[in-house]
Amino acid sequence: MKILKHDRRGATLHFEQRELLLAMALVQEGRASFACNNQDGRALDQLFSSANIMVEQARRESLMQTMQQQKISTVVTPDCDLQQDVS
């Protein structure tokens, strides 16, 4: 986790995805433990859940962009012996 910037009004934090999941779990456990079902608790829970969804969607989009479709240009006939003598 990194503090990207801060001022008298607040701070901007950067979480890796695992850190984000941990923070989300801590918020949910804290709400359950302290019966914090008020508007602030729900908003904080929703904030971390939304952030996690956006990070996961971005991760998946990045994976899709790096994938390449494979083209098969050489066909081997079924009777071809592909085993090599390794002795």
Secondary structure, DSSP 8 states (H G I E B T S, - for coil): -EEEEEETTEEEEE--HHHHHHHHHHHHHHHHHTT--SHHHHHHHHHHHHHHHHHHHHHHHHHHHH-----------TT--------
